[in-house]
Amino acid sequence: MIQELEQYRDVAPKGSIELLHRLSELVEGKRFLHINAVRYGGGIAEILRRLVPVMKAMGIDARWEVIAGTQEFSDVTRRIADGLQGRPEAITDEMYQTYLSVTARNAKALDLDADLVFVHDPQPAALIDHRKGGHWVWRCHLDAGKPYRSVWSLFRRHVLKYDAAVFSLPEFAQRLPISKFLIYPSIDPLTEKNRDMSRGEISQVLHRFGIGKKKPMLLQVAVYDRFKDQLGTIRAYQMVKKHHDCQLVIAGGGVLHDPEGEAVLAELQEAAGKDPDIHLLQLPPEANLEINALQRAASVVVQKSLKEGFGVSVSEAMWKGKPVVGGTAGGVSAQIVDQATGFIVHSVEGAAFRIRYLLNNPGVMSRMGATGKEHVRRNFLVTRHLCDYLTMLKLFCPE
């Protein structure tokens, strides 16, 4: 009995743990390496911190390496990521050489030897040029369905060297001559961000941020980025405010050392004006307890992004029993069952209309919340994610 798996038995769908026990027997002893850009902050790091230890407990030689880079490297990889998501970006020869040289230094420092190597997102993707055997898979968490063509043309040369690519949704993918797979991201119900919380714990967090409990709370959790359209969320709230005495909390990060994030936050502060019911929070990367409390305190969660990867904060909110009003971007609409776990909207006015409807119908909010939690249990928990990864390990390493 693998104890790390058994702790999920009460929350995972029936039969999941038995399937994982069986898979663990088929891949025992295989070497599975994950490589990404950060150890803390962001959904990729968050899920790897749970998946890798569980894999080890299952008898897999699982490792997780993180590339190290300069500020210049971070700047160019951000440009590449934005370009892959469709934003016009110019990658100069000098920038590209910085990307390659930092990658080469990392290749010398990291142990890249494994049966299956998963390279997450664009930052470490050029490590494929330094592979030392095994099967290599590029795991793209971004919406690369409509990239800026010059950036994609530059980056594609690396992707083509992989044995396969994994995307979060079919529409995120590009036409490639290599094998492609679909794997949804997931949430872990036992982490600090998703575990059950007492009313006292929630109240302490709200008090710390100066947020009252008497008014219904609308919430958006996202880094300060124009793709997240927090400005549209503020406008929707202002429409709702004419009919409901509610409050809005935007819990973001990504401002430190990011001029664009600072500019977005400044725009939001100007749009909020002197409204005391708009709370613009700047959270550190690991504010998991705070996000958990805010999601549990919210009446309605809003995720009206203009561009989105998968947007796992949608599943986090639904796991807490909250209806989500979300846009059509990225994986947001793939997680929401329209009119069952929340609403999919196409405009600021549509978001305001659906928020008003929910606030007017608390019974609907409750039913949608319960349906949403069960939807996440069946589709977006870490146990399903682990099953997908082990299946790929068995596929690429059958002996």
C-alpha positions in Angstrom: 0.0 0.0 0.0 1.5 3.3 -1.1 0.7 5.8 1.7 1.1 8.9 -0.5 -1.6 7.6 -2.7 -3.9 6.4 0.1 -4.3 9.9 1.4 -6.3 10.8 -1.8 -8.7 7.9 -1.4 -11.5 9.9 0.2 -11.4 12.7 -2.4 -10.5 11.0 -5.7 -13.1 9.3 -7.9 -13.8 5.6 -7.1 -11.3 3.3 -8.6 -8.6 5.9 -9.1 -6.3 4.7 -6.4 -6.5 1.1 -7.5 -5.6 2.1 -11.1 -2.6 4.1 -9.8 -1.4 1.1 -7.8 -1.5 -1.0 -10.9 0.3 1.6 -13.0 3.0 1.9 -10.4 3.8 -1.8 -10.9 4.1 -1.3 -14.6 6.6 1.6 -14.5 8.6 0.8 -11.3 12.2 1.7 -11.6 11.8 3.9 -14.6 13.6 7.3 -14.6 11.3 10.3 -15.1 12.8 13.8 -15.2 10.9 17.0 -15.2 12.5 20.3 -16.1 11.0 23.8 -15.7 12.0 27.4 -14.9 11.0 28.0 -11.3 10.9 26.0 -8.1 8.2 28.2 -6.5 5.4 30.3 -8.0 3.1 29.3 -10.8 0.9 26.3 -11.4 3.7 24.1 -13.0 5.9 24.3 -9.9 3.0 23.8 -7.6 1.9 20.6 -9.2 5.4 19.2 -9.6 6.0 19.7 -5.9 3.3 17.1 -5.3 3.7 14.8 -8.4 7.4 14.1 -8.1 7.3 12.9 -4.4 4.3 10.7 -5.1 6.1 9.2 -8.1 9.1 8.5 -5.9 6.9 6.8 -3.4 5.5 4.6 -6.2 8.9 3.3 -7.0 9.7 5.6 -9.9 13.1 7.3 -10.1 11.5 10.7 -10.5 13.5 13.9 -10.4 12.8 17.6 -10.9 15.5 20.0 -12.2 15.1 23.8 -12.5 17.1 25.9 -15.0 19.0 29.0 -13.7 19.1 32.2 -15.8 20.0 35.8 -15.8 17.6 38.8 -15.9 18.3 39.0 -19.7 17.4 35.3 -20.1 14.1 35.9 -18.2 13.3 38.9 -20.4 13.8 37.0 -23.6 11.9 33.9 -22.5 9.0 36.2 -21.4 9.0 37.6 -24.9 9.1 34.1 -26.4 6.2 33.1 -24.1 4.2 36.2 -25.0 4.9 35.6 -28.7 3.8 32.0 -28.5 0.5 33.3 -27.1 0.0 35.7 -30.0 1.5 39.0 -28.8 3.7 40.7 -31.4 7.3 40.4 -30.1 10.7 41.0 -31.8 13.4 38.5 -30.8 16.7 39.9 -31.9 19.8 37.8 -32.7 21.4 39.0 -29.5 18.4 38.0 -27.5 18.3 34.6 -29.1 22.0 34.0 -28.5 21.4 34.9 -24.8 18.7 32.2 -24.7 21.0 29.6 -26.3 24.1 30.4 -24.2 22.2 30.3 -20.9 20.6 27.0 -21.9 24.0 25.6 -22.8 25.4 26.5 -19.3 22.4 24.8 -17.7 22.9 21.7 -19.9 26.4 21.3 -18.4 25.2 21.8 -14.9 22.1 19.6 -14.9 21.8 15.8 -15.0 19.7 15.2 -18.1 19.9 11.4 -18.1 16.5 9.7 -17.8 14.2 7.3 -19.6 11.6 10.1 -20.1 12.3 13.8 -19.9 9.4 16.3 -19.6 10.5 19.8 -20.5 7.9 22.3 -19.4 7.2 25.5 -21.4 9.6 27.6 -23.5 12.2 28.6 -20.9 14.1 25.2 -20.9 13.0 24.0 -24.3 16.3 24.5 -26.0 17.8 21.9 -23.7 16.7 19.4 -26.3 19.9 20.3 -28.2 21.9 18.8 -25.4 19.9 15.5 -24.9 21.8 12.5 -23.6 19.5 9.8 -24.7 16.0 8.8 -23.4 12.7 10.1 -24.8 12.0 13.8 -24.6 8.6 15.4 -24.5 7.9 19.1 -24.7 5.0 20.0 -22.3 3.4 23.3 -23.4 1.2 24.9 -20.8 0.5 28.0 -22.9 -2.1 28.7 -25.5 0.1 28.5 -28.6 -2.7 28.0 -31.0 -2.3 31.4 -32.7 1.3 32.4 -32.1 3.1 35.5 -33.5 4.5 33.9 -36.6 8.2 35.1 -36.4 8.5 33.9 -32.8 7.0 30.5 -33.6 9.2 30.1 -36.6 12.3 30.7 -34.4 11.1 28.5 -31.6 9.7 25.7 -33.7 13.2 24.5 -34.6 13.6 23.3 -31.0 10.1 21.7 -30.7 10.7 19.6 -33.8 13.6 17.8 -32.1 11.3 16.4 -29.4 9.8 12.9 -29.6 6.4 14.3 -28.7 4.5 17.4 -27.5 1.8 17.7 -24.8 -0.8 20.4 -24.9 -3.6 21.3 -22.4 -6.3 21.7 -25.1 -6.5 20.8 -28.8 -6.8 24.4 -29.8 -3.6 25.2 -28.0 -1.6 23.0 -30.4 0.3 23.7 -33.6 0.6 21.4 -36.6 3.7 19.3 -35.9 5.2 16.2 -37.5 5.8 14.7 -34.0 3.3 12.9 -31.8 0.9 15.2 -29.9 -1.0 14.4 -26.7 -3.6 16.1 -24.6 -3.3 16.3 -20.8 -5.4 18.7 -18.7 -3.6 20.4 -15.8 -4.9 19.6 -12.3 -5.2 20.8 -8.7 -4.2 19.0 -5.6 -7.0 19.0 -3.0 -4.7 18.4 -0.1 -2.3 21.3 -0.5 -2.4 24.6 1.5 -4.2 26.3 -1.4 -7.1 23.7 -1.6 -7.5 22.1 1.8 -10.5 22.7 3.9 -10.3 25.8 6.1 -12.2 26.8 9.2 -14.3 30.0 9.4 -11.8 31.4 11.8 -8.9 30.9 9.5 -10.8 32.6 6.6 -11.8 35.5 8.9 -8.2 36.1 9.9 -7.1 36.4 6.3 -9.9 38.8 5.4 -9.2 40.9 8.5 -5.5 41.1 7.5 -6.5 42.5 4.1 -9.2 44.8 5.5 -12.0 43.0 3.7 -15.4 43.0 5.3 -17.7 39.9 5.5 -21.1 41.6 5.3 -21.1 42.4 1.5 -21.0 39.7 -1.2 -17.5 39.4 -2.6 -16.6 39.1 -6.3 -13.1 37.7 -6.7 -10.5 37.4 -9.5 -7.2 35.7 -8.8 -4.6 36.4 -11.5 -1.2 38.0 -12.0 -1.4 41.6 -13.1 -1.3 41.3 -16.8 -3.4 42.8 -19.6 -4.2 39.3 -20.9 -6.1 38.7 -17.6 -8.4 41.7 -18.2 -8.8 42.8 -14.6 -9.9 46.2 -16.0 -12.9 44.4 -17.6 -13.6 42.8 -14.3 -13.7 46.2 -12.6 -16.1 47.5 -15.2 -18.4 44.5 -14.7 -18.3 45.1 -11.0 -19.2 48.7 -11.5 -22.2 47.7 -13.5 -23.3 45.2 -10.8 -22.7 47.8 -8.0 -25.6 49.9 -9.3 -27.9 47.1 -8.3 -26.1 45.2 -5.5 -24.1 46.5 -2.6 -21.1 44.2 -3.2 -17.3 44.3 -3.1 -14.6 43.3 -5.5 -11.2 41.7 -4.7 -8.5 41.3 -7.3 -5.8 39.2 -5.9 -2.7 39.5 -8.1 1.0 39.3 -8.2 3.7 39.6 -10.8 4.4 43.3 -10.2 7.9 43.1 -8.7 10.6 43.6 -11.4 7.9 43.7 -14.1 7.3 47.2 -15.6 4.2 45.9 -17.5 2.7 44.4 -14.3 3.3 47.8 -12.6 1.6 49.6 -15.4 -1.4 47.3 -15.3 -1.7 47.8 -11.5 -1.5 51.5 -12.0 -4.3 51.4 -14.6 -6.5 49.4 -12.2 -5.9 51.8 -9.3 -7.0 54.6 -11.5 -10.1 52.7 -12.7 -10.9 51.9 -9.1 -10.7 55.5 -8.0 -11.7 56.0 -4.4 -14.1 53.1 -4.2 -13.5 51.5 -0.8 -15.1 48.3 -1.9 -12.4 47.5 -4.5 -9.5 45.7 -3.0 -6.4 45.4 -5.2 -4.1 42.9 -3.5 -0.4 42.3 -4.3 0.3 38.8 -3.2 3.7 37.0 -3.1 4.1 33.9 -5.3 3.4 31.4 -2.5 0.3 33.1 -1.0 -1.5 29.7 -1.1 -3.3 30.1 2.3 -4.5 33.6 1.4 -5.8 32.5 -2.0 -7.6 29.6 -0.5 -9.3 31.8 2.1 -10.3 34.4 -0.5 -11.8 31.8 -2.8 -13.8 30.3 0.1 -15.0 33.7 1.2 -16.1 34.7 -2.4 -19.7 34.6 -3.5 -18.8 34.6 -7.2 -15.4 34.0 -8.9 -14.6 35.9 -12.1 -12.0 34.7 -14.7 -12.6 36.9 -17.7 -9.2 36.5 -19.3 -8.6 37.7 -22.9 -5.8 35.2 -23.3 -5.2 32.2 -20.9 -3.3 29.0 -20.7 -5.5 26.6 -18.8 -6.4 28.9 -15.9 -6.4 26.3 -13.1 -7.7 28.9 -10.7 -11.1 28.1 -12.2 -10.9 24.5 -10.9 -9.6 25.8 -7.6 -12.6 28.0 -7.2 -15.1 25.3 -8.2 -13.4 22.9 -5.8 -14.4 25.3 -3.0 -18.0 25.2 -4.3 -18.0 28.6 -6.0 -19.8 29.4 -9.3 -17.4 30.8 -11.9 -18.2 33.5 -14.5 -15.5 33.1 -17.1 -14.6 34.1 -20.6 -13.9 32.0 -23.7 -10.1 32.3 -23.6 -7.9 29.3 -23.2 -8.9 26.6 -20.8 -11.4 28.7 -18.8 -14.4 27.6 -20.9 -13.1 24.0 -21.0 -13.4 23.8 -17.2 -16.8 25.5 -16.9 -19.9 23.6 -17.8 -22.1 26.6 -18.9 -25.2 27.1 -16.8 -24.3 24.1 -14.6 -21.1 25.1 -12.8 -21.1 28.7 -13.8 -21.4 30.9 -16.9 -19.3 31.4 -20.0 -19.5 35.1 -21.1 -18.3 37.0 -24.1 -18.2 40.6 -22.9 -18.1 42.9 -19.8 -21.8 43.4 -20.1 -22.4 39.6 -20.2 -20.2 39.1 -17.1 -22.2 41.8 -15.2 -25.5 40.3 -16.3 -24.5 36.8 -15.0 -23.0 38.1 -11.8 -26.3 40.0 -11.1 -28.3 36.8 -11.8 -26.2 34.8 -9.4 -26.4 37.4 -6.6 -30.2 37.5 -7.1 -30.4 33.7 -6.8 -28.4 32.2 -3.9 -30.0 28.8 -4.4 -28.6 28.7 -8.0 -25.2 29.7 -6.6 -25.3 26.8 -4.1 -26.4 24.2 -6.7 -23.7 25.4 -9.2 -21.1 25.3 -6.5 -21.9 21.7 -5.6 -22.0 20.6 -9.3 -18.7 22.4 -9.9 -16.9 20.6 -7.1 -18.0 17.2 -8.4 -17.0 18.2 -11.9 -13.5 19.0 -10.6 -13.4 15.7 -8.7 -14.0 13.7 -11.8 -11.8 15.7 -14.2 -9.2 18.0 -12.7 -7.6 16.3 -9.6 -4.0 15.4 -9.3 -4.8 11.7 -9.2 -6.0 11.9 -12.8 -2.9 13.9 -13.8 -0.6 11.3 -12.2 -2.4 8.6 -14.2 -1.9 10.5 -17.4 1.9 10.9 -16.8 2.4 7.3 -15.8 0.6 6.2 -18.9 3.0 8.2 -21.0 5.9 6.8 -19.1 4.7 3.3 -19.9 4.0 4.2 -23.5 7.6 5.5 -24.1 9.3 3.0 -21.9 7.4 -0.3 -22.4 10.2 -2.6 -21.3 
